Amino acid sequence: MMAGLPDIAGCYRGLSIAIETKTPEGGEPTPVQRLRASQIRAAGGAVLSPCRSVAEALAWIESLDPWLEELQRIPR
């Protein structure tokens, strides 16, 4: 696996998503993790970094819905 890739990667409603997990007590993404997150975003994906709980991840995923719905309204 490439260094710095997020811990969790998947697809939500056609959007590539990635989540970098950290403990609730602290810890921040490393420079290479920040680089990979910026590369994923530049390619059109969404990244949550850092994520400290399952509840935070679920709330973030749900927050993508309005954005995705707006994208679907844009003519292609």
Secondary structure, DSSP 8 states (H G I E B T S, - for coil): --TT--SEEEEETTEEEEEEE-BTTB----HHHHHHHHHHHHTT-EEEEEE--HHHHHHHHHHHHHHHHHHHHS--
